[in-house]
Amino acid sequence: MEFQIIENERLGEKYYRMKHKSGLVIDVFPKEGYNSTYAMIGTNFGSLNNHFISNGKEVKVPDGTAHYLEHKLFESEEGDAFTQYAKTGAMANAYTSFEKTCYLFSCTENFRESLEILLNLIQSPYFTPETVAKEQGIIGQEIKMYDDSAEWRVMINLYQAMYHNNPINIDIAGTVETIAEITPEILYECYNAYYNLNNMVMVITGNVSPYEVLEIADSKLKDNPDIDTESIFPDEPYEVKEKYVEQKLPVAVPMFYLGFKEKATSEMPNIKELVCTDILIEAFSGGSSELYRDLLNKKLVNSTFGADYLAGRGYRAIIFEGETHSPSEAAEAICKAVGELKEKGISREDFEIARRSVYGSAVSSFDSLSSTANSLINAEFYGRTIFDYIETVANVTYEDVTERLKHQLDPENVSLSVVKGIDD
């Protein structure tokens, strides 16, 4: 086995990629001058994957199963992985998102020992009725904590307002009721379907040698026969489910999320669509935009205002967020500006300013080990290289972004989520 070297002359950067004999894709991105190392292994399994067919068997699992499995995988017959990491001095963590689950650590020493713990962790499931039941109280408390978080609720409430059927409208951790349905058998079923190494990616960046990584991988990884697993997603109407949703929580300033829902397919947007959208968002609502200045001058937003693109399998939306004492007025002003944008388009000057800003942000992200690792994971799961985005930004045209605008920001297909103070 040999690494494929993937280089980018524009950045003067390169990384090493291979499909290991075990089935695992391995990316190693050495960084000169860094003392620390950041390692991450991820599976293409998140909260959205609650309905699937694996080796001919159709399976539906309770909401929150992917997140529950993330918690339980840290336990083994030999003990808790966090305890093992404490002995090596590494900082370890994990997270579950809508579309993936990742396990990670960073260290400045004892890299080999820490990587061996990570590889053991994802290959040694240990679920018993007693250990699964024990976790229900812990995750139940986590669910209640997020239920009280205004930042979380304003986002999830928006997804529930926008989407009728797509499981993005389900909280990643599930509910206290749904996690009570989770059994060891369910966890093993999901593990066997999605934690096959052929469905996983390991990325390591920083102070690291690809050949040391390969040596450790050869000694620790077990060969995995490929498995046939297909996730099933329901059809989703184009129209939003609800125009407005509101919740009251103890906040000093009301918060809002305003989502412009788009037509989506079961595939991810391609890299050109993502780049054009990022440039469009920056030109329309970024720090130097007319919209941002206008909203600030009218005191309809503060410095927390921003926008992002929510995009995945079966869901796409441009979302604006911020704090304001007048959520409805802020939303109305944004929708009015969207109408004008759709009519007039963006100027070539604004396009170029935004393109350069997006390019600069993309370049600077390579200075962060965690950003580099997450970008590598995403690139592998979506079938591209980490350099494709920046090359597309460098070559995208004004006409490309103008054409993209035709398919986005429908001012008639919008949901507004608001979290107000208890006394408002």
C-alpha positions as CSV (number, residue, x, y, z in Angstrom):
1,M,0.0,0.0,0.0
2,E,1.2,3.5,-0.8
3,F,-0.1,6.9,-0.1
4,Q,-1.4,9.1,-2.9
5,I,0.0,12.6,-2.5
6,I,-2.6,15.4,-3.1
7,E,-0.9,18.8,-3.6
8,N,-2.1,22.3,-4.2
9,E,0.4,24.7,-5.9
10,R,-1.6,27.8,-5.1
11,L,-1.3,27.1,-1.3
12,G,2.0,25.2,-1.4
13,E,0.3,22.5,0.7
14,K,-0.1,18.7,0.4
15,Y,-1.5,15.8,2.2
16,Y,-1.3,12.0,1.9
17,R,-4.3,9.8,1.2
18,M,-4.8,6.0,1.1
19,K,-7.5,3.4,1.2
20,H,-6.1,1.1,3.9
21,K,-6.5,-2.7,3.4
22,S,-8.9,-2.7,6.3
23,G,-11.3,-0.5,4.3
24,L,-10.6,2.7,6.2
25,V,-9.7,5.9,4.2
26,I,-6.7,7.6,5.9
27,D,-5.7,11.2,5.2
28,V,-2.5,12.6,6.8
29,F,-1.8,16.3,6.5
30,P,1.6,17.1,8.1
31,K,2.1,20.7,9.2
32,E,5.6,22.1,9.6
33,G,6.3,24.2,12.7
34,Y,3.4,22.7,14.7
35,N,4.0,21.0,18.1
36,S,0.6,19.4,18.4
37,T,-1.2,16.7,16.5
38,Y,-4.9,16.5,15.9
39,A,-6.5,13.2,15.0
40,M,-10.1,12.4,14.1
41,I,-12.1,9.4,12.9
42,G,-15.6,9.7,11.6
43,T,-18.4,7.6,10.3
44,N,-21.0,8.7,7.8
45,F,-23.8,8.2,10.4
46,G,-25.6,10.9,12.2
47,S,-29.0,11.7,13.6
48,L,-30.6,11.8,10.1
49,N,-29.8,8.1,9.6
50,N,-32.7,6.7,11.6
51,H,-34.2,4.6,8.8
52,F,-32.0,2.3,6.7
53,I,-31.6,-1.0,4.9
54,S,-28.5,-3.0,5.8
55,N,-27.7,-6.3,4.1
56,G,-31.3,-6.5,2.9
57,K,-32.9,-5.8,6.3
58,E,-35.0,-2.6,6.8
59,V,-34.3,-0.9,10.2
60,K,-35.9,2.0,12.0
61,V,-34.3,3.3,15.2
62,P,-35.5,5.6,17.9
63,D,-34.6,9.3,17.7
64,G,-31.2,10.1,19.3
65,T,-29.7,6.6,18.6
66,A,-26.6,7.9,16.8
67,H,-25.8,10.3,19.6
68,Y,-26.4,7.5,22.2
69,L,-24.1,5.2,20.3
70,E,-21.4,7.9,20.4
71,H,-21.6,8.0,24.2
72,K,-21.5,4.3,24.6
73,L,-18.6,3.6,22.3
74,F,-16.2,5.2,24.9
75,E,-16.9,2.3,27.2
76,S,-15.2,-1.1,26.8
77,E,-14.6,-4.2,28.9
78,E,-11.1,-2.7,29.6
79,G,-12.7,0.6,31.0
80,D,-13.5,4.1,29.9
81,A,-11.5,5.6,27.0
82,F,-11.4,9.0,28.7
83,T,-9.5,7.4,31.6
84,Q,-7.0,5.9,29.1
85,Y,-6.5,9.3,27.4
86,A,-5.8,10.9,30.7
87,K,-2.8,8.7,31.1
88,T,-1.4,9.8,27.7
89,G,-2.1,13.5,28.3
90,A,-4.3,13.8,25.2
91,M,-7.5,15.9,25.1
92,A,-10.3,13.7,23.7
93,N,-13.8,14.4,22.6
94,A,-16.6,13.3,20.2
95,Y,-19.6,14.8,18.6
96,T,-22.7,13.7,16.6
97,S,-24.1,16.0,13.9
98,F,-27.0,15.5,11.5
99,E,-24.9,13.5,9.1
100,K,-21.8,12.1,10.9
101,T,-20.3,11.0,14.2
102,C,-16.6,11.8,14.9
103,Y,-14.2,10.9,17.7
104,L,-11.1,13.0,18.1
105,F,-8.1,13.8,20.3
106,S,-5.2,16.4,20.3
107,C,-1.9,15.8,21.9
108,T,1.7,17.1,22.1
109,E,3.2,13.8,23.2
110,N,2.4,10.1,23.3
111,F,0.8,10.2,19.9
112,R,1.2,6.5,19.2
113,E,-0.5,5.5,22.4
114,S,-3.3,8.0,21.9
115,L,-4.0,6.9,18.3
116,E,-4.1,3.2,19.5
117,I,-6.8,4.2,22.0
118,L,-8.8,5.8,19.2
119,L,-8.5,2.8,16.9
120,N,-9.4,0.4,19.8
121,L,-12.4,2.6,20.7
122,I,-14.1,2.5,17.3
123,Q,-13.5,-1.3,16.9
124,S,-14.5,-2.6,20.3
125,P,-18.3,-2.0,20.9
126,Y,-19.4,-3.1,24.4
127,F,-23.1,-2.7,25.1
128,T,-25.0,-4.5,27.8
129,P,-28.5,-3.8,29.2
130,E,-26.9,-2.4,32.4
131,T,-24.5,-0.1,30.7
132,V,-27.1,1.1,28.2
133,A,-29.6,1.8,31.0
134,K,-27.0,3.7,33.0
135,E,-26.5,6.2,30.1
136,Q,-30.2,7.1,29.9
137,G,-30.0,9.4,33.0
138,I,-26.8,11.1,31.7
139,I,-28.1,11.8,28.2
140,G,-31.5,12.7,29.7
141,Q,-29.8,15.5,31.6
142,E,-28.0,16.6,28.5
143,I,-31.3,16.7,26.6
144,K,-32.9,18.9,29.3
145,M,-29.9,21.2,29.2
146,Y,-30.3,21.8,25.5
147,D,-34.1,22.2,26.0
148,D,-33.2,25.2,28.2
149,S,-30.6,26.6,25.7
150,A,-32.0,29.6,23.8
151,E,-29.2,29.3,21.2
152,W,-30.2,25.6,20.5
153,R,-33.9,26.0,20.7
154,V,-34.1,28.9,18.3
155,M,-32.3,26.8,15.7
156,I,-34.1,23.5,16.2
157,N,-37.4,25.3,16.3
158,L,-36.6,26.8,12.9
159,Y,-35.8,23.4,11.4
160,Q,-39.1,22.0,12.8
161,A,-41.0,25.0,11.2
162,M,-39.3,24.6,7.8
163,Y,-39.4,20.8,7.4
164,H,-42.4,18.5,7.3
165,N,-40.7,15.1,7.0
166,N,-37.0,15.3,6.7
167,P,-35.4,14.1,10.0
168,I,-33.4,17.3,10.3
169,N,-36.5,18.5,12.2
170,I,-35.6,16.0,15.0
171,D,-33.3,17.0,17.8
172,I,-29.9,15.2,17.5
173,A,-30.1,13.8,21.0
174,G,-33.7,12.7,20.7
175,T,-36.1,13.1,23.6
176,V,-36.2,11.5,27.1
177,E,-39.0,9.2,25.8
178,T,-37.2,8.1,22.6
179,I,-33.9,7.3,24.2
180,A,-35.7,5.1,26.7
181,E,-36.5,2.8,23.7
182,I,-32.8,2.2,22.9
183,T,-31.4,-1.3,23.6
184,P,-28.0,-3.0,23.2
185,E,-29.5,-4.8,20.1
186,I,-30.4,-1.5,18.4
187,L,-26.9,-0.1,19.1
188,Y,-25.2,-3.2,17.7
189,E,-27.4,-3.0,14.7
190,C,-26.4,0.6,14.0
191,Y,-22.8,-0.1,14.8
192,N,-22.6,-3.1,12.3
193,A,-24.4,-1.1,9.6
194,Y,-22.4,2.2,9.8
195,Y,-19.2,1.6,11.9
196,N,-17.8,-0.7,9.2
197,L,-14.3,0.8,8.3
198,N,-15.4,1.0,4.6
199,N,-17.9,3.7,5.8
200,M,-15.3,5.6,7.9
201,V,-12.5,8.1,7.4
202,M,-9.5,8.9,9.7
203,V,-7.7,12.2,9.3
204,I,-4.6,13.4,11.2
205,T,-2.9,16.8,10.9
206,G,-0.1,18.7,12.6
207,N,3.1,17.2,13.9
208,V,2.8,13.8,12.2
209,S,4.4,11.5,9.7
210,P,2.2,9.5,7.3
211,Y,4.4,6.5,7.6
212,E,4.1,6.4,11.4
213,V,0.4,6.5,11.0
214,L,0.5,3.7,8.5
215,E,2.6,1.5,10.8
216,I,0.1,2.0,13.7
217,A,-2.9,1.4,11.4
218,D,-1.3,-1.8,10.1
219,S,-0.9,-3.1,13.6
220,K,-4.3,-2.1,15.0
221,L,-6.9,-2.2,12.2
222,K,-8.9,-5.3,11.5
223,D,-10.0,-6.0,7.9
224,N,-13.6,-5.3,7.3
225,P,-15.7,-6.9,4.6
226,D,-17.7,-4.2,2.9
227,I,-21.3,-4.0,3.9
228,D,-24.4,-2.9,2.0
229,T,-26.1,-0.1,3.9
230,E,-28.5,2.4,2.4
231,S,-30.1,5.3,4.3
232,I,-33.7,6.1,3.6
233,F,-35.0,9.6,3.6
234,P,-38.7,10.7,3.2
235,D,-39.9,13.0,0.4
236,E,-40.0,16.6,1.5
237,P,-42.3,19.3,0.1
238,Y,-40.8,22.5,-1.2
239,E,-43.0,24.7,1.0
240,V,-42.2,25.4,4.6
241,K,-44.3,23.7,7.2
242,E,-44.9,26.9,9.4
243,K,-44.2,30.5,8.8
244,Y,-43.6,31.5,12.4
245,V,-42.7,29.7,15.6
246,E,-42.0,31.3,19.0
247,Q,-40.7,30.1,22.4
248,K,-40.1,31.9,25.7
249,L,-36.9,31.3,27.6
250,P,-34.8,33.5,30.0
251,V,-32.9,35.7,27.5
252,A,-31.9,39.3,27.9
253,V,-32.4,40.1,24.1
254,P,-34.8,38.1,21.8
255,M,-33.1,35.9,19.3
256,F,-34.2,35.0,15.8
257,Y,-33.4,32.5,13.0
258,L,-34.9,33.3,9.5
259,G,-34.7,30.4,7.0
260,F,-35.2,30.6,3.3
261,K,-36.0,27.0,2.3
262,E,-34.9,25.6,-1.1
263,K,-35.6,22.6,-3.3
264,A,-33.3,19.8,-2.2
265,T,-32.4,16.4,-3.5
266,S,-30.9,13.3,-1.7
267,E,-27.5,14.5,-2.8
268,M,-25.2,17.1,-1.3
269,P,-24.8,20.4,-3.3
270,N,-21.8,20.3,-5.5
271,I,-18.7,22.3,-4.7
272,K,-19.6,25.1,-7.2
273,E,-23.1,25.5,-5.7
274,L,-21.6,25.8,-2.2
275,V,-19.0,28.3,-3.3
276,C,-21.5,30.4,-5.2
277,T,-23.8,30.4,-2.2
278,D,-21.1,31.4,0.2
279,I,-20.1,34.3,-2.0
280,L,-23.7,35.3,-2.4
281,I,-24.3,35.3,1.4
282,E,-21.1,37.4,2.0
283,A,-22.0,39.9,-0.7
284,F,-25.6,40.3,0.5
285,S,-25.2,40.2,4.3
286,G,-21.5,40.2,5.2
287,G,-19.8,42.8,7.3
288,S,-19.3,45.3,4.5
289,S,-22.8,44.8,2.9
290,E,-25.5,47.4,2.6
291,L,-28.0,45.1,4.4
292,Y,-25.8,44.8,7.4
293,R,-25.2,48.5,7.7
294,D,-28.9,49.3,7.2
295,L,-30.0,46.8,9.9
296,L,-27.4,48.2,12.3
297,N,-28.3,51.8,11.7
298,K,-32.0,50.9,12.4
299,K,-30.9,49.0,15.5
300,L,-32.6,45.9,14.2
301,V,-29.6,43.7,14.8
302,N,-26.3,43.9,16.7
303,S,-22.9,42.4,16.1
304,T,-24.2,38.8,16.5
305,F,-25.9,39.0,13.1
306,G,-24.8,36.5,10.6
307,A,-25.8,34.1,7.9
308,D,-25.0,30.5,6.8
309,Y,-26.0,27.8,4.4
310,L,-27.7,24.7,5.8
311,A,-27.2,22.0,3.2
312,G,-27.3,18.2,3.2
313,R,-29.2,15.2,1.9
314,G,-32.8,16.3,1.4
315,Y,-32.5,19.8,3.0
316,R,-31.1,23.2,1.9
317,A,-31.7,26.7,3.3
318,I,-30.0,30.0,3.7
319,I,-30.4,31.1,7.3
320,F,-30.0,34.5,8.9
321,E,-29.6,34.8,12.7
322,G,-29.1,37.4,15.4
323,E,-30.3,39.2,18.4
324,T,-32.9,41.9,18.2
325,H,-35.6,43.6,20.2
326,S,-37.8,43.6,17.1
327,P,-37.6,40.1,15.4
328,S,-40.5,40.6,13.1
329,E,-39.2,44.0,11.9
330,A,-35.7,42.5,11.3
331,A,-37.2,39.6,9.4
332,E,-39.4,42.0,7.3
333,A,-36.4,44.1,6.5
334,I,-34.3,41.1,5.4
335,C,-37.2,39.8,3.2
336,K,-37.6,43.2,1.6
337,A,-33.9,43.3,0.9
338,V,-34.1,39.8,-0.6
339,G,-36.8,40.9,-2.9
340,E,-34.6,43.8,-4.2
341,L,-31.7,41.4,-4.5
342,K,-33.7,39.0,-6.7
343,E,-34.8,41.9,-8.9
344,K,-31.5,43.8,-9.2
345,G,-28.8,41.1,-8.5
346,I,-25.5,41.9,-6.9
347,S,-23.0,44.3,-8.4
348,R,-19.7,43.1,-9.9
349,E,-17.9,45.1,-7.3
350,D,-19.7,43.5,-4.4
351,F,-19.1,40.1,-6.0
352,E,-15.4,40.6,-6.2
353,I,-15.2,42.0,-2.6
354,A,-17.1,39.0,-1.3
355,R,-15.1,36.5,-3.4
356,R,-11.9,37.8,-1.9
357,S,-13.3,37.7,1.6
358,V,-14.4,34.0,1.1
359,Y,-11.1,33.2,-0.4
360,G,-9.2,34.7,2.5
361,S,-11.3,32.9,5.1
362,A,-10.7,29.6,3.2
363,V,-6.9,30.2,3.2
364,S,-6.7,31.1,6.9
365,S,-8.7,28.0,7.9
366,F,-5.6,25.9,7.0
367,D,-3.9,27.5,10.0
368,S,-6.2,25.6,12.3
369,L,-5.6,21.9,12.9
370,S,-9.3,21.3,13.9
371,S,-10.6,23.2,10.8
372,T,-8.3,21.3,8.6
373,A,-9.3,17.9,10.1
374,N,-13.0,18.7,9.8
375,S,-12.6,19.9,6.2
376,L,-10.7,16.7,5.3
377,I,-13.5,14.5,6.8
378,N,-16.2,16.4,5.0
379,A,-14.3,16.3,1.7
380,E,-13.9,12.6,1.9
381,F,-17.6,12.0,2.8
382,Y,-18.7,14.2,-0.1
383,G,-16.2,12.8,-2.7
384,R,-13.8,15.6,-3.2
385,T,-10.4,16.9,-2.0
386,I,-9.8,19.5,0.7
387,F,-8.4,21.8,-2.0
388,D,-11.4,21.8,-4.3
389,Y,-13.2,24.5,-2.5
390,I,-10.4,27.1,-2.6
391,E,-9.7,26.3,-6.3
392,T,-13.4,26.9,-7.1
393,V,-13.4,30.2,-5.2
394,A,-10.4,31.3,-7.2
395,N,-12.1,30.5,-10.5
396,V,-15.8,31.2,-9.9
397,T,-17.3,34.0,-12.0
398,Y,-19.8,36.8,-11.5
399,E,-22.1,35.0,-13.9
400,D,-21.9,31.8,-11.9
401,V,-23.1,33.5,-8.7
402,T,-25.8,35.4,-10.6
403,E,-27.2,32.1,-12.0
404,R,-27.1,30.6,-8.5
405,L,-29.2,33.4,-7.1
406,K,-32.1,32.3,-9.4
407,H,-32.5,29.1,-7.4
408,Q,-32.1,30.6,-3.9
409,L,-33.7,33.0,-1.5
410,D,-37.4,32.6,-2.3
411,P,-39.0,35.4,-0.2
412,E,-42.3,33.5,-0.2
413,N,-40.8,30.3,1.3
414,V,-39.6,31.5,4.6
415,S,-39.9,30.5,8.3
416,L,-39.1,32.7,11.3
417,S,-38.1,31.2,14.6
418,V,-38.0,33.5,17.7
419,V,-37.0,33.0,21.3
420,K,-38.2,35.8,23.5
421,G,-37.7,36.6,27.2
422,I,-40.2,35.1,29.6
423,D,-41.7,38.6,30.4
424,D,-41.7,39.8,26.7
